[in-house]
Amino acid sequence: MTVVRMHQYKVDPERFQEFLDRRTAAIDAIREAHPGLIETRLTRLEDGTYTDVWRWDSIQHMGAAAAQLAAFPEAPAAMSMTSDATAVNGEIIDER
């Protein structure tokens, strides 16, 4: 069953491009090692915060990637540029 990890955070607007470059590097590195990462979506919300959704083909693939997160220095490099970060996991039960 498809699952998602959803992050919400703030990014300094003056450093957004650097953040985006670091985020891209993290996604590329994680996807290379864990092809169960189906897609990612970064959305700027009306209040200026961002929602970052990472879609995985299974809870097992998402869990395996999370367990190896320390092996990907690109991830903390990107997330170090965020503030007020939260994350939750969810299971997709209906899509239209």
C-alpha positions as CSV (number, residue, x, y, z in Angstrom):
1,M,0.0,0.0,0.0
2,T,1.3,3.5,-0.9
3,V,2.4,5.7,2.0
4,V,3.5,9.2,2.4
5,R,5.7,11.2,4.8
6,M,4.6,14.8,5.0
7,H,6.8,17.5,6.3
8,Q,5.8,21.1,7.0
9,Y,8.4,23.8,7.6
10,K,9.6,27.3,6.9
11,V,12.6,28.3,4.8
12,D,14.3,31.7,4.7
13,P,13.2,33.2,1.4
14,E,16.7,34.6,0.7
15,R,18.1,31.0,1.0
16,F,15.3,29.2,-0.8
17,Q,17.3,28.4,-4.0
18,E,20.1,26.9,-1.9
19,F,17.6,24.9,0.1
20,L,15.9,23.7,-3.2
21,D,19.3,22.6,-4.5
22,R,20.1,20.7,-1.3
23,R,16.7,19.1,-1.3
24,T,17.2,17.9,-4.8
25,A,20.5,16.4,-3.9
26,A,18.9,14.6,-1.0
27,I,16.1,13.2,-3.1
28,D,18.5,12.0,-5.8
29,A,20.7,10.3,-3.3
30,I,17.8,8.6,-1.4
31,R,16.1,7.6,-4.6
32,E,19.2,6.0,-6.0
33,A,19.6,3.8,-2.9
34,H,15.8,3.3,-2.3
35,P,13.8,3.2,-5.6
36,G,10.6,2.8,-3.6
37,L,10.5,6.6,-3.5
38,I,7.8,7.2,-6.1
39,E,7.5,11.0,-6.0
40,T,8.0,14.1,-4.0
41,R,6.0,17.4,-4.0
42,L,7.0,20.6,-2.5
43,T,4.1,23.1,-2.1
44,R,4.3,26.7,-0.8
45,L,1.2,27.4,1.3
46,E,-0.6,30.8,1.6
47,D,1.1,31.5,5.0
48,G,4.6,31.1,3.4
49,T,5.3,27.7,4.9
50,Y,6.0,24.6,2.8
51,T,4.5,21.2,2.7
52,D,6.9,18.5,1.4
53,V,5.2,15.2,0.6
54,W,7.3,12.1,-0.1
55,R,5.4,9.2,-1.6
56,W,6.6,5.7,-1.2
57,D,5.4,2.4,-2.7
58,S,5.3,0.7,0.7
59,I,5.8,1.3,4.4
60,Q,8.7,-1.2,4.2
61,H,10.6,0.9,1.7
62,M,9.9,4.1,3.6
63,G,11.1,2.5,6.8
64,A,14.2,1.1,5.2
65,A,15.2,4.6,3.9
66,A,14.4,6.2,7.3
67,A,16.6,3.6,9.0
68,Q,19.5,4.6,6.7
69,L,19.0,8.3,6.8
70,A,22.4,8.8,8.5
71,A,24.0,7.4,5.4
72,F,22.7,10.4,3.4
73,P,24.4,13.6,4.5
74,E,22.4,15.5,1.9
75,A,19.2,15.1,4.0
76,P,20.4,16.9,7.1
77,A,22.1,19.5,4.9
78,A,18.8,20.4,3.4
79,M,16.8,20.2,6.6
80,S,19.3,22.4,8.4
81,M,17.9,25.2,6.3
82,T,14.4,24.8,7.7
83,S,12.7,25.9,10.9
84,D,9.5,25.0,12.7
85,A,9.6,21.5,11.0
86,T,7.1,18.8,11.7
87,A,6.6,15.5,10.0
88,V,3.8,12.8,10.0
89,N,3.3,9.6,8.1
90,G,0.1,8.5,6.4
91,E,-1.4,5.7,4.3
92,I,-3.1,6.7,1.0
93,I,-6.6,5.2,1.1
94,D,-8.3,6.9,-1.8
95,E,-7.1,8.7,-4.9
96,R,-9.3,10.0,-7.8
